[in-house]
Amino acid sequence: QVQLVESGGGLVQPGGSLRLSCVASGSIFSIPVMGWYRQAPGKERELVAHIGRGGTNYADSAKGRFTISRDNAKNTVSLQMNSLKPEDSAVYYCYALVVIQLGGSNYAYWGQGTQVTVSS
């Protein structure tokens, strides 16, 4: 079993910054991809950014403002969010594509979500 635990959400004024972190624990051989998705009320969950062996990928809305990074030794992924806008308000979910054993399949895991609210 694999668990993802996020931290770092909260309330911030427009133009402010927040840093989200996520740590994966449990039965893990490797994590090819980690990333962040978000879901605002009444909207579908959408990709924010992910990072893997092929590099990083950002949603257009995140480019130039958000930076994703990971520490492979600690199985963590972080999202530095700058110049936040009210439309960035959403529940942010950590995502990991996990290989549990050598030669095994990939399995997708999600965190419980952390609320980010951008408001004055």
C-alpha positions in Angstrom: 0.0 0.0 0.0 1.2 3.5 -0.8 0.1 6.7 0.9 0.5 10.3 -0.3 0.3 13.1 2.2 0.1 16.7 1.1 0.8 19.8 3.2 1.2 23.6 2.6 -2.2 24.7 1.5 -4.0 27.7 2.9 -5.3 31.2 2.3 -3.2 33.7 0.5 -3.8 37.1 -1.0 -3.6 37.7 -4.8 0.0 38.0 -5.9 1.2 36.0 -2.9 3.0 32.6 -2.8 2.5 29.2 -1.4 4.6 26.0 -1.4 2.9 22.7 -1.5 4.7 19.5 -0.5 3.8 15.8 -0.8 5.5 12.8 0.6 5.0 9.2 -0.6 5.4 6.3 1.7 4.7 2.6 1.8 5.7 -0.2 -0.5 7.6 1.6 -3.2 10.3 0.4 -5.7 10.3 3.5 -7.8 8.2 6.5 -8.7 8.5 7.3 -12.4 6.2 10.3 -12.2 5.0 12.7 -9.5 2.8 15.7 -10.0 0.0 18.0 -8.9 -3.6 18.3 -10.1 -6.3 20.6 -8.9 -10.1 20.8 -8.9 -12.1 23.9 -8.4 -15.8 23.7 -7.5 -18.0 22.7 -10.4 -14.9 21.9 -12.6 -13.1 18.8 -13.6 -9.7 17.9 -12.1 -6.9 19.3 -14.2 -3.2 18.8 -14.4 -1.1 21.6 -12.9 2.4 20.1 -13.4 4.2 16.8 -13.3 7.8 15.7 -13.2 9.5 12.5 -14.3 12.5 11.0 -16.1 11.4 12.9 -19.2 11.5 16.3 -17.4 8.7 18.6 -16.3 5.4 19.5 -17.8 3.2 22.4 -16.9 -0.3 23.5 -17.7 -0.4 26.7 -19.6 -2.0 28.4 -16.6 1.0 27.4 -14.4 3.9 28.3 -16.8 6.1 31.1 -15.5 4.5 31.2 -12.1 4.7 27.6 -10.7 7.8 25.4 -10.3 7.6 21.7 -9.6 10.5 19.8 -8.0 11.2 16.5 -6.4 13.6 14.7 -4.1 13.9 11.2 -5.3 15.7 10.0 -2.2 12.9 11.2 0.0 10.0 10.4 -2.3 8.7 14.0 -2.1 7.4 16.4 -4.7 6.9 20.1 -4.1 5.1 22.9 -6.0 6.2 26.5 -5.5 3.4 28.7 -6.5 4.1 32.4 -7.1 2.0 35.3 -8.3 -1.2 33.5 -7.3 -4.5 34.5 -8.7 -8.1 34.0 -7.4 -8.6 31.5 -10.3 -5.9 29.3 -8.8 -8.2 28.6 -5.9 -8.9 24.9 -5.8 -8.2 21.7 -4.0 -4.7 20.5 -5.0 -4.0 16.8 -5.2 -0.7 15.1 -5.2 -0.3 12.3 -7.8 2.3 9.6 -8.1 2.8 6.8 -10.6 4.4 4.1 -8.5 6.2 0.8 -9.3 5.8 -1.4 -6.3 8.3 -4.1 -7.3 11.0 -4.6 -9.9 9.5 -5.4 -13.2 6.0 -4.7 -11.9 3.3 -2.5 -13.3 2.7 1.2 -12.6 -0.1 2.1 -10.2 -1.6 5.6 -9.8 -2.0 7.0 -6.3 -3.6 10.2 -5.1 -3.3 12.3 -1.9 -6.3 13.5 0.0 -6.0 17.0 -1.3 -5.1 20.4 0.2 -7.2 23.5 -0.2 -5.6 26.6 -1.7 -7.7 29.8 -1.5 -6.5 33.0 -3.2 -8.6 35.9 -1.9 -8.2 39.4 -0.6 
